[in-house]
């Protein structure tokens, strides 16, 4: 069974084709249009397509997919094979839900903490029984830098340097980078420690646009053996939703 998976985000979109649970092809795009996905539909016998979007998905894309395969509009109401115990599921970010579905599919029987380092940094935990209660949302790296410029009179707007590895800055830009770079790392380590104390053997999965920065920093910590990277975690979760609901229906 071939599935087309689309994740429409805040700044760019991700698309992938799966054969069963194997990811065959992946690409990113500024906008997802029928023209973007048509080559895959002509190459593969796509049976299902699922779209997750931070906003309403483009109507043109939905109509096109409905004509060519079974179409799934991803929502927190779709069963992903986990127990979603979030008190306000209608407000749950779809990328967060898809990520924990993906984490449970990759680590069944394990306690997992997903760190999604994107526009915001999210921390979401799912236990070994597949119960998801919620998580934490924190400003992302560039959001923190932009906030310092926006809400102060003299701090400049600077670009993030992913290679920054100093304990402190010896000028203003360096001090800002130190505060942000070290701050997000200490934050992540703090969350991992908190969960590890309650659930020993915790598995940490990194995804999101800044996963490489977090991977380098956390791999030099005491948690190195518990951290792995899966940049396609959200897409894996979306594909898993198709598999789970196909079995139900």
C-alpha positions as CSV (number, residue, x, y, z in Angstrom):
1,X,0.0,0.0,0.0
2,X,1.4,3.4,-1.1
3,X,0.5,6.4,1.0
4,X,1.1,10.1,0.3
5,X,1.7,12.1,3.5
6,X,1.6,16.0,3.6
7,X,2.5,18.2,6.6
8,X,1.8,21.9,5.9
9,X,3.6,24.0,8.5
10,X,4.0,27.6,9.4
11,X,7.0,28.4,7.1
12,X,7.2,25.4,4.7
13,X,5.6,22.0,4.0
14,X,6.9,18.5,4.0
15,X,5.7,15.6,1.8
16,X,6.6,12.0,1.6
17,X,5.5,8.7,-0.1
18,X,5.4,5.6,2.0
19,X,5.3,2.0,0.9
20,X,3.7,0.3,3.9
21,X,5.9,1.8,6.7
22,X,8.9,2.4,4.5
23,X,9.6,6.0,3.5
24,X,10.4,6.0,-0.2
25,X,10.7,9.7,-1.2
26,X,10.7,13.0,0.7
27,X,10.7,16.7,-0.3
28,X,9.9,20.1,1.1
29,X,8.0,22.9,-0.6
30,X,6.9,26.5,0.2
31,X,3.3,25.6,-0.9
32,X,1.7,22.2,-1.6
33,X,-0.3,22.3,-4.9
34,X,-1.6,19.5,-7.1
35,X,1.3,20.2,-9.4
36,X,3.7,19.4,-6.6
37,X,2.2,16.0,-5.8
38,X,1.2,15.0,-9.3
39,X,4.6,13.4,-10.2
40,X,4.2,11.0,-7.2
41,X,0.7,10.1,-8.1
42,X,1.8,9.2,-11.6
43,X,4.8,7.2,-10.4
44,X,3.1,5.3,-7.5
45,X,-0.3,3.7,-7.1
46,X,-1.2,6.0,-4.2
47,X,-4.1,4.4,-2.2
48,X,-4.3,7.0,0.6
49,X,-3.4,10.6,1.1
50,X,-3.4,12.4,4.5
51,X,-2.9,16.1,5.0
52,X,-2.0,17.9,8.2
53,X,-2.1,21.6,8.2
54,X,-1.6,24.4,10.7
55,X,-4.4,26.2,8.8
56,X,-7.2,25.0,6.6
57,X,-5.7,22.9,3.8
58,X,-5.8,24.3,0.3
59,X,-9.2,23.5,-1.2
60,X,-7.6,22.8,-4.6
61,X,-5.3,20.2,-3.1
62,X,-8.1,18.5,-1.2
63,X,-10.3,18.3,-4.3
64,X,-7.5,16.9,-6.4
65,X,-6.6,14.2,-3.8
66,X,-10.2,13.2,-3.3
67,X,-10.4,12.5,-7.0
68,X,-7.3,10.4,-7.1
69,X,-7.2,8.4,-3.9
70,X,-8.8,8.0,-0.5
71,X,-8.3,11.3,1.3
72,X,-7.8,11.7,5.0
73,X,-8.0,15.2,6.7
74,X,-5.8,14.7,9.8
75,X,-7.2,15.9,13.1
76,X,-6.9,15.0,16.8
77,X,-10.2,13.1,16.4
78,X,-8.5,10.5,14.2
79,X,-7.3,7.4,16.1
80,X,-3.6,7.1,16.0
81,X,-3.3,3.9,18.1
82,X,-2.6,5.9,21.2
83,X,-4.8,7.2,24.1
84,X,-5.1,10.9,23.6
85,X,-5.9,12.3,27.1
86,X,-5.3,15.9,26.3
87,X,-8.1,17.9,28.0
88,X,-8.7,20.2,24.9
89,X,-7.9,18.0,21.9
90,X,-9.4,20.5,19.5
91,X,-6.6,22.9,20.5
92,X,-3.8,20.4,20.3
93,X,-1.2,21.1,17.6
94,X,-1.5,18.5,15.0
95,X,2.2,18.2,14.6
96,X,2.5,17.4,18.3
97,X,-0.2,14.7,18.1
98,X,1.4,13.2,14.9
99,X,4.8,13.2,16.6
100,X,3.7,11.2,19.6
101,X,1.9,8.8,17.4
102,X,5.1,8.4,15.4
103,X,7.2,8.0,18.6
104,X,4.9,5.2,19.9
105,X,5.1,3.5,16.6
106,X,8.9,3.6,16.6
107,X,9.2,2.8,20.3
108,X,6.3,0.5,21.3
109,X,6.6,-0.4,25.0
110,X,9.0,2.4,25.8
111,X,8.5,5.7,27.6
112,X,9.3,8.4,25.0
113,X,9.9,12.2,25.2
114,X,9.6,14.0,21.8
115,X,11.5,17.2,21.5
116,X,10.4,19.1,18.4
117,X,12.8,22.0,17.8
118,X,10.9,24.2,15.4
119,X,9.3,27.7,15.5
120,X,8.4,26.7,19.1
121,X,10.2,24.0,21.0
122,X,7.7,21.4,22.2
123,X,8.2,18.6,24.7
124,X,5.7,15.8,24.6
125,X,5.7,12.6,26.6
126,X,4.0,9.3,25.8
127,X,4.3,6.4,28.1
128,X,4.9,2.7,27.4
129,X,1.2,2.0,27.4
130,X,0.6,4.5,24.7
131,X,-1.1,7.2,26.9
132,X,-0.5,10.8,26.0
133,X,-1.4,13.4,28.6
134,X,0.2,16.5,27.1
135,X,3.5,18.4,27.2
136,X,5.1,21.8,27.2
137,X,5.5,24.6,24.6
138,X,8.4,27.0,24.8
139,X,9.6,29.8,22.4
140,X,11.9,28.5,19.7
141,X,15.5,29.7,19.1
142,X,14.7,32.4,16.5
143,X,11.6,33.5,18.4
144,X,13.7,34.2,21.4
145,X,16.2,36.3,19.4
146,X,13.4,38.2,17.7
147,X,11.6,38.8,21.0
148,X,14.8,40.4,22.5
149,X,14.9,42.8,19.6
150,X,11.2,43.5,19.6
151,X,10.7,44.2,23.3
152,X,13.9,46.2,24.1
153,X,15.2,49.5,22.8
154,X,18.8,48.6,22.0
155,X,19.2,44.9,21.5
156,X,19.8,44.1,17.8
157,X,18.1,41.5,15.7
158,X,20.7,38.8,15.0
159,X,20.8,35.5,13.2
160,X,21.3,32.3,15.1
161,X,24.7,30.7,14.8
162,X,24.2,26.9,15.2
163,X,27.9,26.5,15.8
164,X,28.0,28.8,18.8
165,X,29.4,26.9,21.7
166,X,30.7,29.4,24.2
167,X,29.7,29.6,27.9
168,X,29.3,33.4,27.6
169,X,29.4,36.2,25.1
170,X,32.1,38.9,25.1
171,X,30.0,41.4,23.1
172,X,26.2,42.1,22.9
173,X,25.5,39.8,20.0
174,X,27.6,37.0,21.7
175,X,25.8,37.5,25.0
176,X,22.4,37.2,23.2
177,X,23.6,34.0,21.4
178,X,24.9,32.6,24.7
179,X,21.6,33.3,26.5
180,X,19.6,31.7,23.7
181,X,21.8,28.8,22.7
182,X,22.7,27.8,26.3
183,X,19.3,28.5,27.6
184,X,17.5,26.1,25.2
185,X,20.0,23.4,25.9
186,X,19.7,23.8,29.7
187,X,16.0,23.8,29.3
188,X,16.0,20.6,27.3
189,X,18.3,18.9,29.7
190,X,16.0,20.0,32.6
191,X,13.0,18.5,30.9
192,X,14.8,15.2,30.2
193,X,16.0,15.0,33.8
194,X,12.5,15.6,35.1
195,X,11.0,12.9,33.0
196,X,13.9,10.5,33.5
197,X,13.4,10.6,37.3
198,X,9.9,9.5,37.0
199,X,10.3,7.1,34.0
200,X,13.9,5.6,34.0
201,X,15.1,4.4,30.7
202,X,13.4,7.3,29.0
203,X,13.9,7.5,25.2
204,X,14.3,10.9,23.7
205,X,13.4,11.6,20.0
206,X,14.5,14.8,18.3
207,X,12.8,16.4,15.3
208,X,12.1,19.8,13.9
209,X,14.2,22.3,12.0
210,X,16.9,22.8,14.7
211,X,17.3,19.1,15.6
212,X,20.9,19.1,14.5
213,X,21.8,21.8,17.1
214,X,20.1,19.9,19.9
215,X,21.6,16.6,18.7
216,X,25.1,17.9,18.9
217,X,24.5,19.4,22.4
218,X,22.7,16.5,23.9
219,X,25.0,13.9,22.5
220,X,27.7,15.4,24.7
221,X,25.5,15.1,27.8
222,X,24.9,12.2,30.1
223,X,21.8,11.4,28.1
224,X,23.7,10.7,24.9
225,X,22.7,7.0,24.9
226,X,19.0,7.8,25.2
227,X,18.8,10.4,22.4
228,X,18.1,9.6,18.7
229,X,17.1,11.8,15.8
230,X,14.1,11.2,13.6
231,X,13.6,14.3,11.3
232,X,10.6,12.6,9.7
233,X,8.8,11.8,12.9
234,X,5.6,13.8,12.1
235,X,5.4,12.2,8.7
236,X,5.9,8.7,10.2
237,X,3.1,9.5,12.6
238,X,0.7,10.6,9.9
239,X,1.4,7.5,7.9
240,X,0.8,5.4,11.0
241,X,-2.7,7.1,11.4
242,X,-3.6,5.8,7.9
243,X,-2.5,2.3,8.8
244,X,-4.4,2.3,12.0
245,X,-7.6,3.6,10.6
246,X,-7.5,1.4,7.5
247,X,-7.5,-1.6,9.9
248,X,-10.5,-0.2,11.8
249,X,-12.6,0.7,8.7
